[in-house]
Amino acid sequence: MENSDNYMIESSEGPYSENLRIKETERMLQHQLNQQKLIADISQVLNSAGYYSKLDQMLRKLGEHTGVSRVYIFEDSEDGLTTNNTFEWCNEGIVPQISELQGIPYDIIPSWKKILIEDGRVFSENILELPADVLAILEPQGIKSILVFPLYAEGRFIGFIGFDECTRNKEWRSDELDLLKLISNILSNAIERRIMLVKITEKQIRLELAVENAQEGIWDSNVKTGETLYDDTWSSMLGYTPEEFSTHDLTWENLLHPEDKPLVMQLINDHLSGKTDFFESTYRMRCKSGAWKWILDKGKVITHDEDNNPIRMIGKHTDLTEIKLKEEKLQAGLQKEKELNELKSRFVSNASHEFRTPLASILLISDVLKKYWSQLEPDQIEARIDKIIDQITHLSRIVDKVFEISKFQQGKTSFAPEKIDIVNLCNTIIDGFSPRVESKNRITFYSPMEALLINLDRRLFVQSMNNLISNALKYSGEDTFVHVKLSVNSKEVQLQIKDSGIGIPLNDQKHLFQPFFRASNTKNIPGNGLGLSIAKESITLHGGSIKVCSKPNKGTTFIICLPVEGNN
């Protein structure tokens, strides 16, 4: 009976205990389900792009699930010396603390950070157990129990997430501790992703700014199909829109400068065939405006097929136009400096020679007169004095020409144009050569008109024509002629002085009008290299120009052009 009673008792209590176990199991399953849902919801929030603005929502979910008084997040300053309460959720009837907990120095609670780092949490169901410096901060907030987990990002302590209980000494179940630990880890990962995203964004912005400022365009080419994609910078660099490159006839290859294209294509093929590790070339490309830009192009094959044939190649264009222009300007400056140095050297050399020869002659004749005066006949003395006078006269002419050039260059030359019959003046100049034995009957003059009035400075024009005709006679054979021809049209008067003499080498022609310059084939012919320089300066002052056409051993023609405008 006892066994029966016992059985009956077990039978009577069995269903009740079973119901309790079922309800407890259902309650636990529901609790676990709620936790899983909470984890899923919070994970979704923290994994979203704008999670930071949703942290208040996350704290509310945690607070409602755990039933605690307060949930909060603290974030450290950049230097890690202070911490700030940045987010807070409070249960009903709990006083918020966020405004009071800003810029808290860690050095006033040294135990706090030490415990978080060493133990991985601050956990106490009764805060009276905590160190005095921590208790001094927590007790005024009405906290009785506390659970705090550290937050890390990139291996660095950046703050913490905490749970306060202010109404009782809370007993935390192990599953709650595990849940909140997991949430803190998810939050740490989210913060780390946010930091990385900010860094990536900053790098991308810096890269975009660098590319924009450096004028670098990116291209991506399918080697097999020939299809190439260009970024906006690439196309705008040449003045085009990205859409304009969708047409078949507007391609990179078609925009290459014809002179640069063969070498560029060879360099690309060398890289595609594996002969070079990368492709690099500097060349010109035609802009939409028709102008040419200098481009530095760098590229590399990044994908190959199973047979090691190139599939994809990417690269960048850099606008070098400004740099090239500066280089060209610098090269032109260096070339000009070189030419000026050469000119100075020639000037010193020629000037020294021109002055040394007559001075040496004067010195020699003077020395003879001094030593042998008493032994010389009067006519011998007079002949030597005449030679001294000739040399001094020659020197004076050189000095006068140097001063004349100097005045031209300083803008101090007297210029007094007047209406003059150029036909008559040319005849007068040519007649002046007739008494000379070396020029007698060797100059011809042709003019389609008997008279032509234009504005001329008589002195400068006569000086220029004398220099040009003298040179033509001097550098031609004695049995040859010098032809002077005058012509006119609506814009200018033109004078040609043509000879059939030794001519001027092509390399010397660009220096021909520089002071003291003499052509390389005139070394055995006397001269000082000043006449042409003076002639050019004189004609320029008239608003005209002078140019030369010459071939060695074929003769030379100087052409003077004077404006007609204002002369009628």
C-alpha positions as CSV (number, residue, x, y, z in Angstrom):
1,M,0.0,0.0,0.0
2,E,2.8,2.3,0.8
3,N,4.3,1.6,-2.5
4,S,0.9,2.1,-4.0
5,D,0.6,5.4,-2.1
6,N,4.0,6.4,-3.2
7,Y,3.0,5.6,-6.7
8,M,-0.2,7.4,-6.4
9,I,1.7,10.4,-5.0
10,E,4.1,10.2,-7.8
11,S,1.3,9.8,-10.2
12,S,-0.5,12.8,-8.6
13,E,2.6,15.0,-8.6
14,G,4.0,13.7,-11.9
15,P,1.8,15.6,-14.2
16,Y,2.3,18.9,-12.2
17,S,6.1,18.5,-12.3
18,E,6.0,17.7,-15.9
19,N,4.0,20.8,-16.6
20,L,6.5,22.9,-14.7
21,R,9.3,21.4,-16.7
22,I,7.5,22.0,-19.9
23,K,6.7,25.6,-19.0
24,E,10.3,26.2,-17.9
25,T,11.6,24.7,-21.1
26,E,9.2,26.8,-23.1
27,R,10.3,29.8,-21.2
28,M,13.9,29.1,-21.8
29,L,13.3,28.4,-25.5
30,Q,11.5,31.7,-25.8
31,H,14.3,33.5,-23.9
32,Q,16.9,32.0,-26.2
33,L,14.7,32.9,-29.2
34,N,14.5,36.4,-28.0
35,Q,18.2,36.5,-27.5
36,Q,18.8,35.2,-31.0
37,K,16.4,37.7,-32.4
38,L,18.1,40.5,-30.4
39,I,21.5,39.4,-31.7
40,A,20.2,39.3,-35.3
41,D,18.6,42.7,-35.0
42,I,21.6,44.3,-33.4
43,S,23.9,42.7,-35.9
44,Q,21.8,44.0,-38.7
45,V,22.0,47.5,-37.2
46,L,25.7,47.4,-36.6
47,N,26.5,46.0,-40.1
48,S,24.5,48.7,-41.8
49,A,26.3,51.7,-43.4
50,G,24.8,54.3,-41.1
51,Y,24.9,52.2,-37.9
52,Y,26.4,55.0,-35.8
53,S,23.1,57.0,-36.0
54,K,21.2,53.9,-34.9
55,L,23.2,53.2,-31.7
56,D,20.5,54.7,-29.5
57,Q,18.0,52.2,-31.0
58,M,20.5,49.4,-30.3
59,L,20.9,50.5,-26.6
60,R,17.2,50.6,-26.1
61,K,16.8,47.0,-27.4
62,L,19.6,45.8,-25.1
63,G,18.1,47.7,-22.1
64,E,14.6,46.3,-22.7
65,H,15.9,42.8,-23.1
66,T,18.1,42.8,-20.0
67,G,15.8,44.9,-17.9
68,V,18.7,47.0,-16.5
69,S,18.5,50.6,-15.4
70,R,21.0,52.1,-17.9
71,V,22.9,51.1,-21.0
72,Y,25.7,53.3,-22.4
73,I,28.7,53.7,-24.7
74,F,31.9,55.6,-23.9
75,E,34.4,56.6,-26.6
76,D,38.0,57.6,-25.9
77,S,39.7,60.8,-27.2
78,E,42.3,60.4,-29.9
79,D,45.2,60.5,-27.3
80,G,43.4,57.9,-25.1
81,L,43.7,60.1,-22.0
82,T,40.0,61.0,-21.6
83,T,36.7,59.3,-22.3
84,N,33.2,60.6,-23.2
85,N,29.7,59.2,-22.7
86,T,28.4,59.4,-26.3
87,F,25.3,57.2,-26.2
88,E,22.9,56.4,-23.3
89,W,19.6,54.7,-22.8
90,C,17.8,54.9,-19.4
91,N,14.9,52.8,-18.1
92,E,11.8,54.4,-16.6
93,G,12.6,56.5,-13.5
94,I,16.4,56.4,-14.0
95,V,18.2,59.8,-14.1
96,P,20.4,60.2,-17.3
97,Q,24.1,60.8,-16.6
98,I,25.4,61.5,-20.2
99,S,25.8,65.3,-19.8
100,E,27.8,64.8,-16.6
101,L,30.2,62.2,-18.0
102,Q,32.1,64.2,-20.7
103,G,35.9,64.5,-20.9
104,I,36.5,62.1,-17.9
105,P,40.3,61.7,-17.4
106,Y,41.4,58.2,-16.9
107,D,44.0,59.3,-14.4
108,I,41.3,60.0,-11.8
109,I,40.2,56.3,-12.0
110,P,43.4,54.4,-12.8
111,S,41.8,51.1,-11.7
112,W,39.0,51.3,-14.2
113,K,41.0,50.9,-17.4
114,K,43.4,48.5,-15.7
115,I,40.6,46.1,-14.8
116,L,39.0,46.4,-18.2
117,I,42.2,45.5,-20.0
118,E,43.5,42.8,-17.6
119,D,40.1,41.1,-16.8
120,G,38.3,41.8,-20.0
121,R,35.4,43.4,-18.1
122,V,34.3,45.3,-15.0
123,F,31.8,43.1,-13.3
124,S,30.2,43.4,-9.9
125,E,26.8,42.5,-8.5
126,N,27.7,44.8,-5.6
127,I,29.9,47.8,-6.4
128,L,31.1,48.1,-2.8
129,E,33.5,45.3,-3.8
130,L,35.2,47.5,-6.4
131,P,38.3,49.6,-5.8
132,A,37.8,53.0,-4.0
133,D,38.6,55.2,-7.1
134,V,36.0,53.3,-9.2
135,L,33.5,53.4,-6.3
136,A,33.9,57.2,-6.0
137,I,32.7,57.5,-9.6
138,L,29.9,54.9,-9.6
139,E,28.2,55.5,-6.2
140,P,27.0,59.1,-6.9
141,Q,25.2,57.8,-10.0
142,G,23.1,55.4,-7.8
143,I,24.6,52.3,-9.3
144,K,24.3,49.1,-7.3
145,S,25.4,46.5,-9.9
146,I,27.5,46.9,-13.0
147,L,28.7,45.1,-16.1
148,V,31.2,46.7,-18.6
149,F,33.0,45.3,-21.6
150,P,35.9,47.0,-23.4
151,L,35.8,48.1,-27.0
152,Y,38.8,47.5,-29.3
153,A,39.5,48.6,-32.9
154,E,42.7,47.8,-34.8
155,G,44.1,46.3,-31.6
156,R,43.7,49.6,-29.7
157,F,41.5,50.2,-26.6
158,I,38.9,52.8,-27.8
159,G,36.2,52.8,-25.1
160,F,33.6,50.6,-23.5
161,I,29.9,49.5,-23.4
162,G,28.3,49.3,-19.9
163,F,25.1,48.1,-18.1
164,D,24.1,49.6,-14.8
165,E,21.5,48.4,-12.3
166,C,20.3,51.1,-9.9
167,T,17.3,49.5,-8.2
168,R,18.8,46.3,-6.8
169,N,21.9,44.1,-6.6
170,K,21.4,42.3,-9.9
171,E,22.3,38.6,-10.3
172,W,23.6,38.1,-13.9
173,R,22.9,34.7,-15.5
174,S,25.8,33.2,-17.5
175,D,23.8,33.4,-20.8
176,E,23.3,37.1,-20.2
177,L,27.0,37.6,-19.7
178,D,27.7,35.7,-22.8
179,L,25.1,37.7,-24.8
180,L,26.5,41.1,-23.7
181,K,30.0,40.0,-24.4
182,L,29.0,38.9,-27.9
183,I,27.3,42.3,-28.4
184,S,30.4,44.1,-27.3
185,N,32.5,42.2,-29.8
186,I,30.0,42.9,-32.6
187,L,30.1,46.6,-31.7
188,S,33.9,46.6,-31.6
189,N,33.9,45.1,-35.1
190,A,31.5,47.6,-36.4
191,I,33.5,50.5,-35.0
192,E,36.7,49.0,-36.5
193,R,34.9,48.8,-39.9
194,R,33.8,52.4,-39.5
195,I,37.3,53.5,-38.8
196,M,38.6,51.5,-41.8
197,L,35.9,53.0,-44.0
198,V,36.8,56.5,-43.0
199,K,40.5,55.8,-43.7
200,I,39.6,54.2,-47.1
201,T,37.3,57.2,-47.9
202,E,40.1,59.6,-47.0
203,K,42.6,57.7,-49.1
204,Q,40.2,57.6,-52.0
205,I,39.5,61.4,-51.7
206,R,43.3,62.0,-51.5
207,L,43.8,59.8,-54.5
208,E,41.0,61.5,-56.5
209,L,42.4,64.9,-55.6
210,A,45.9,63.7,-56.5
211,V,44.7,62.3,-59.8
212,E,42.7,65.5,-60.5
213,N,45.5,67.8,-59.6
214,A,48.1,65.7,-61.4
215,Q,45.8,65.5,-64.5
216,E,46.0,61.7,-64.6
217,G,43.4,59.7,-66.5
218,I,42.9,56.0,-66.1
219,W,42.3,53.5,-69.0
220,D,41.3,49.8,-68.9
221,S,41.7,47.8,-72.1
222,N,40.5,44.4,-73.2
223,V,43.5,43.3,-75.3
224,K,41.6,40.6,-77.2
225,T,38.5,42.7,-78.2
226,G,40.3,46.0,-78.4
227,E,37.6,47.6,-76.2
228,T,39.0,50.3,-73.9
229,L,37.3,52.1,-71.1
230,Y,38.4,55.6,-70.1
231,D,37.6,57.6,-67.0
232,D,36.2,61.2,-67.1
233,T,39.6,62.7,-66.4
234,W,41.2,60.9,-69.4
235,S,38.6,62.3,-71.8
236,S,38.3,65.8,-70.3
237,M,42.1,66.0,-70.4
238,L,41.8,66.2,-74.2
239,G,38.6,68.3,-74.2
240,Y,36.2,65.5,-74.9
241,T,33.2,64.1,-73.0
242,P,33.2,60.4,-72.0
243,E,30.3,59.8,-74.4
244,E,32.3,61.0,-77.4
245,F,34.6,58.1,-77.1
246,S,31.8,55.6,-77.7
247,T,32.0,56.4,-81.4
248,H,34.2,54.0,-83.4
249,D,36.2,56.6,-85.3
250,L,37.3,58.5,-82.1
251,T,39.9,56.2,-80.6
252,W,43.1,56.6,-78.7
253,E,45.1,55.3,-81.7
254,N,43.4,57.8,-84.1
255,L,44.4,60.7,-81.8
256,L,48.1,59.8,-81.8
257,H,50.5,62.2,-83.5
258,P,51.6,60.6,-86.8
259,E,55.3,61.1,-86.0
260,D,55.0,59.4,-82.6
261,K,52.6,56.6,-83.5
262,P,55.2,54.0,-84.9
263,L,57.4,54.1,-81.8
264,V,54.3,54.0,-79.4
265,M,52.8,51.0,-81.2
266,Q,56.2,49.2,-81.1
267,L,56.6,49.8,-77.3
268,I,53.0,48.5,-76.7
269,N,53.7,45.4,-78.8
270,D,57.0,44.8,-77.0
271,H,55.1,44.7,-73.7
272,L,52.2,42.6,-75.0
273,S,54.7,40.0,-76.3
274,G,56.5,39.9,-72.9
275,K,59.7,41.7,-74.0
276,T,59.2,44.4,-71.3
277,D,57.7,44.4,-67.8
278,F,55.6,47.4,-68.5
279,F,54.7,49.9,-71.2
280,E,55.8,53.5,-70.9
281,S,55.9,56.2,-73.6
282,T,55.7,60.0,-74.0
283,Y,53.9,61.2,-77.1
284,R,51.5,63.8,-78.4
285,M,47.7,63.5,-78.7
286,R,45.3,65.6,-80.6
287,C,42.8,67.5,-78.4
288,K,39.2,68.3,-79.5
289,S,40.4,71.9,-80.2
290,G,43.0,70.6,-82.7
291,A,45.9,71.4,-80.4
292,W,48.4,68.8,-79.4
293,K,49.1,67.7,-75.8
294,W,52.1,65.9,-74.5
295,I,51.1,62.7,-72.6
296,L,53.1,60.3,-70.4
297,D,51.4,56.9,-70.8
298,K,52.1,54.0,-68.4
299,G,50.4,50.7,-68.6
300,K,50.8,47.0,-67.7
301,V,49.1,43.7,-68.6
302,I,47.4,42.4,-65.4
303,T,45.6,39.3,-66.7
304,H,46.8,36.4,-69.0
305,D,45.0,33.3,-70.3
306,E,46.1,29.7,-69.8
307,D,48.5,30.1,-72.7
308,N,50.0,33.3,-71.2
309,N,48.4,35.5,-73.8
310,P,47.5,39.0,-72.5
311,I,43.8,39.6,-71.8
312,R,43.5,42.8,-69.8
313,M,45.8,45.8,-69.6
314,I,45.4,48.9,-67.5
315,G,47.3,52.2,-67.3
316,K,47.2,55.9,-66.8
317,H,47.7,59.1,-68.8
318,T,49.5,62.1,-67.3
319,D,49.4,65.5,-68.9
320,L,53.0,66.6,-69.5
321,T,52.2,69.6,-71.7
322,E,53.0,72.3,-69.2
323,I,56.3,70.5,-68.2
324,K,57.2,70.0,-71.9
325,L,56.5,73.7,-72.6
326,K,58.8,74.7,-69.7
327,E,61.4,72.3,-70.9
328,E,61.2,73.7,-74.4
329,K,61.4,77.2,-73.0
330,L,64.4,76.2,-70.9
331,Q,66.1,74.6,-73.8
332,A,65.5,77.7,-75.9
333,G,66.9,79.8,-73.1
334,L,70.0,77.6,-72.9
335,Q,70.4,77.7,-76.6
336,K,70.1,81.4,-76.7
337,E,72.6,81.7,-73.8
338,K,74.9,79.4,-75.7
339,E,74.6,81.6,-78.8
340,L,75.1,84.7,-76.8
341,N,78.3,83.3,-75.3
342,E,79.5,82.3,-78.7
343,L,78.7,85.8,-80.0
344,K,80.5,87.4,-77.1
345,S,83.5,85.2,-77.8
346,R,83.4,86.1,-81.5
347,F,82.9,89.7,-80.7
348,V,86.0,89.8,-78.4
349,S,88.1,87.8,-80.9
350,N,87.1,89.8,-84.0
351,A,87.2,93.2,-82.2
352,S,90.7,92.3,-80.8
353,H,91.8,91.4,-84.3
354,E,90.3,94.5,-85.9
355,F,92.0,96.8,-83.5
356,R,95.2,94.8,-83.1
357,T,96.2,94.9,-86.8
358,P,96.1,98.7,-87.4
359,L,97.6,99.4,-83.9
360,A,100.4,97.0,-84.6
361,S,101.0,98.7,-88.0
362,I,101.0,102.2,-86.3
363,L,103.4,101.0,-83.6
364,L,105.8,99.5,-86.2
365,I,105.8,102.6,-88.5
366,S,106.2,104.8,-85.4
367,D,109.1,102.8,-84.2
368,V,110.8,103.0,-87.7
369,L,110.3,106.8,-87.8
370,K,111.7,107.1,-84.3
371,K,114.8,105.1,-85.0
372,Y,115.6,106.1,-88.6
373,W,114.1,109.6,-88.9
374,S,117.5,111.2,-89.7
375,Q,118.3,108.6,-92.3
376,L,115.0,108.8,-94.2
377,E,114.2,111.0,-97.1
378,P,111.3,113.5,-96.7
379,D,109.1,111.5,-99.2
380,Q,109.8,108.3,-97.2
381,I,108.8,110.0,-94.0
382,E,105.6,111.4,-95.6
383,A,104.7,108.0,-97.0
384,R,105.0,106.4,-93.5
385,I,103.0,109.2,-91.9
386,D,100.3,108.7,-94.5
387,K,100.1,105.0,-93.6
388,I,99.7,106.0,-89.9
389,I,96.9,108.3,-90.9
390,D,95.2,105.6,-93.0
391,Q,95.3,103.1,-90.1
392,I,94.0,105.7,-87.6
393,T,91.2,106.5,-90.1
394,H,90.4,102.8,-90.3
395,L,90.3,102.5,-86.5
396,S,88.1,105.6,-86.4
397,R,85.6,104.0,-88.8
398,I,85.5,100.8,-86.7
399,V,84.9,102.9,-83.5
400,D,82.2,104.9,-85.3
401,K,80.5,101.7,-86.3
402,V,80.7,100.3,-82.8
403,F,79.2,103.5,-81.4
404,E,76.5,103.4,-84.1
405,I,75.5,99.8,-83.1
406,S,75.6,100.8,-79.5
407,K,73.2,103.7,-80.1
408,F,70.8,101.4,-82.1
409,Q,70.7,99.0,-79.2
410,Q,70.1,101.7,-76.6
411,G,67.4,103.4,-78.8
412,K,69.5,106.6,-79.0
413,T,69.9,106.7,-82.8
414,S,68.8,109.9,-84.5
415,F,66.0,109.1,-86.9
416,A,64.7,111.9,-89.2
417,P,62.7,110.5,-92.1
418,E,61.6,112.8,-94.9
419,K,60.0,112.4,-98.4
420,I,62.9,111.3,-100.7
421,D,62.9,110.0,-104.2
422,I,64.4,106.6,-103.6
423,V,65.1,106.1,-107.4
424,N,67.2,109.2,-107.5
425,L,68.9,108.3,-104.2
426,C,69.8,104.8,-105.4
427,N,71.4,106.3,-108.6
428,T,73.4,108.7,-106.5
429,I,74.7,105.9,-104.2
430,I,75.7,103.8,-107.2
431,D,77.4,106.7,-108.9
432,G,79.5,107.1,-105.7
433,F,81.1,103.8,-106.5
434,S,82.1,104.7,-110.0
435,P,85.4,106.4,-109.2
436,R,86.7,103.2,-107.5
437,V,88.7,101.0,-109.7
438,E,87.4,97.8,-108.1
439,S,83.7,98.7,-108.8
440,K,83.8,100.7,-112.0
441,N,81.1,99.6,-114.4
442,R,80.3,96.6,-112.2
443,I,76.9,97.8,-110.7
444,T,73.6,97.7,-112.6
445,F,70.4,99.4,-111.4
446,Y,66.9,98.7,-112.6
447,S,63.7,100.6,-111.6
448,P,60.3,100.3,-113.4
449,M,59.7,103.9,-112.5
450,E,61.6,107.1,-112.9
451,A,60.8,108.5,-109.5
452,L,59.2,107.2,-106.2
453,L,58.8,109.3,-103.1
454,I,58.9,107.5,-99.7
455,N,59.8,108.4,-96.2
456,L,63.6,107.8,-95.6
457,D,66.3,108.9,-93.2
458,R,68.8,109.8,-95.9
459,R,71.9,109.2,-93.7
460,L,70.8,105.7,-92.5
461,F,69.5,104.6,-95.9
462,V,72.7,105.6,-97.7
463,Q,74.8,104.0,-95.0
464,S,72.9,100.7,-95.3
465,M,73.0,100.6,-99.1
466,N,76.8,101.4,-99.1
467,N,77.4,98.5,-96.7
468,L,75.4,96.1,-98.8
469,I,76.8,97.1,-102.2
470,S,80.4,97.2,-100.8
471,N,80.0,93.6,-99.5
472,A,78.6,92.4,-102.8
473,L,81.6,93.9,-104.7
474,K,84.1,92.6,-102.1
475,Y,82.9,89.0,-102.1
476,S,82.5,88.7,-105.9
477,G,85.0,88.2,-108.7
478,E,86.4,91.3,-110.5
479,D,84.7,90.3,-113.7
480,T,81.2,89.8,-112.1
481,F,78.3,92.2,-111.7
482,V,76.3,93.4,-108.8
483,H,72.6,94.0,-109.7
484,V,70.4,96.4,-107.8
485,K,66.7,96.1,-108.5
486,L,63.8,98.3,-107.3
487,S,60.2,97.1,-107.3
488,V,57.0,98.2,-105.6
489,N,53.5,96.9,-104.8
490,S,50.5,98.1,-102.7
491,K,52.2,97.1,-99.5
492,E,55.9,97.6,-99.8
493,V,59.0,98.9,-101.7
494,Q,61.5,96.2,-102.3
495,L,65.2,96.5,-103.1
496,Q,67.3,93.6,-104.2
497,I,71.2,93.6,-104.1
498,K,72.3,90.5,-105.9
499,D,75.8,89.2,-106.6
500,S,77.3,86.0,-107.9
501,G,80.1,85.7,-105.4
502,I,81.3,83.2,-102.8
503,G,77.9,83.0,-101.1
504,I,77.2,82.3,-97.4
505,P,77.1,78.9,-95.7
506,L,73.7,78.0,-94.4
507,N,74.8,77.5,-90.8
508,D,76.3,81.0,-90.8
509,Q,73.2,82.8,-92.2
510,K,71.3,82.9,-88.8
511,H,74.2,84.8,-87.2
512,L,74.8,87.1,-90.2
513,F,73.4,90.3,-88.7
514,Q,75.1,90.0,-85.4
515,P,77.9,92.5,-84.6
516,F,81.4,91.3,-85.6
517,F,80.1,88.1,-87.1
518,R,81.8,87.0,-90.3
519,A,81.0,84.0,-92.3
520,S,83.3,81.0,-92.1
521,N,84.4,81.3,-95.8
522,T,85.6,85.0,-95.5
523,K,88.7,84.5,-93.4
524,N,91.1,85.6,-96.1
525,I,89.0,88.7,-97.1
526,P,89.4,91.9,-95.0
527,G,86.3,93.0,-93.0
528,N,85.0,93.7,-89.5
529,G,81.5,92.2,-89.5
530,L,79.8,95.4,-88.6
531,G,78.2,96.6,-91.8
532,L,75.3,94.1,-92.0
533,S,74.4,94.6,-88.4
534,I,74.2,98.4,-89.0
535,A,72.2,97.9,-92.1
536,K,69.6,95.6,-90.4
537,E,69.2,98.1,-87.5
538,S,68.7,101.0,-89.9
539,I,66.1,99.2,-92.0
540,T,64.3,98.0,-88.8
541,L,64.1,101.6,-87.6
542,H,62.3,102.4,-90.9
543,G,59.7,99.8,-90.1
544,G,61.1,97.5,-92.7
545,S,63.0,94.2,-92.9
546,I,66.0,92.7,-94.5
547,K,66.5,89.1,-95.4
548,V,69.1,87.0,-97.3
549,C,69.1,84.2,-99.9
550,S,72.4,82.6,-100.5
551,K,74.2,79.5,-101.6
552,P,78.0,78.9,-101.4
553,N,79.7,79.6,-104.7
554,K,76.4,80.6,-106.2
555,G,76.0,84.2,-104.9
556,T,74.0,86.1,-102.5
557,T,70.9,88.3,-102.7
558,F,69.9,90.8,-99.9
559,I,66.3,91.9,-100.0
560,I,65.2,95.1,-98.3
561,C,61.5,95.6,-97.7
562,L,60.2,99.1,-96.8
563,P,56.5,99.8,-96.0
564,V,54.5,101.8,-98.5
565,E,51.9,102.8,-95.9
566,G,52.3,106.5,-94.9
567,N,54.7,107.1,-97.8
568,N,52.1,108.2,-100.3
